[in-house]
Amino acid sequence: MKIGILGTGNIGKTLTRRLSAAGHEVKAANSRGPETIEASRADER
C-alpha cells in the first residue's frame, strides 16, 4: 500500500518507521523541508 505522512514529529516518525517495516511504501513530508527528515533519520542510528 502507498501511504503519505504529513509531519515528521514523534507520531509521524513512528508511523513511517513501522509502516515501512511492514512492507508499505511510505512517503513523508514536513513544513521545514526534506533536509530535516534526513537529519531525524540520522539521529535514530
ZIJO-V194026 format. One record per residue. N is the residue number from 1. PHI is phi in radians with two decimals (none if undefined). OMEGA is omega in degrees with one decimal (999 if undefined). NEAR is the number of other C-alpha atoms within 12 Angstrom. Layout:
# ZIJO-V194026
((N,PHI,OMEGA,NEAR) (N,PHI,OMEGA,NEAR))
This chain:
# ZIJO-V194026
((1,none,176.0,11) (2,-1.64,-176.0,14) (3,-2.30,175.4,20) (4,-1.97,179.2,20) (5,-2.02,175.0,25) (6,-1.78,-178.2,22) (7,1.78,-178.7,22) (8,-2.13,173.1,28) (9,-1.33,-177.8,21) (10,-1.01,-178.1,16) (11,-1.23,-179.8,15) (12,-1.06,178.6,24) (13,-1.13,179.7,29) (14,-1.13,178.0,20) (15,-1.07,-179.9,24) (16,-1.05,-178.8,29) (17,-1.11,-176.2,25) (18,-1.24,179.1,16) (19,-1.19,176.0,22) (20,-1.12,179.2,21) (21,-1.11,178.9,12) (22,-1.43,175.7,14) (23,1.73,179.0,13) (24,-1.48,174.8,16) (25,-1.52,-173.0,18) (26,-2.05,173.6,23) (27,-2.04,-179.8,23) (28,-2.14,177.5,32) (29,-2.47,175.1,22) (30,-2.55,-174.6,20) (31,-1.38,-177.6,14) (32,-1.65,176.5,16) (33,1.75,-174.4,15) (34,-1.17,-179.1,17) (35,-1.12,178.4,15) (36,-1.34,175.9,19) (37,-1.21,177.4,26) (38,-1.06,-179.4,18) (39,-1.11,-179.7,15) (40,-1.23,174.9,22) (41,-1.15,-179.8,19) (42,-1.13,179.2,10) (43,-1.15,-176.0,10) (44,-1.38,-176.5,12) (45,-1.36,999,7))
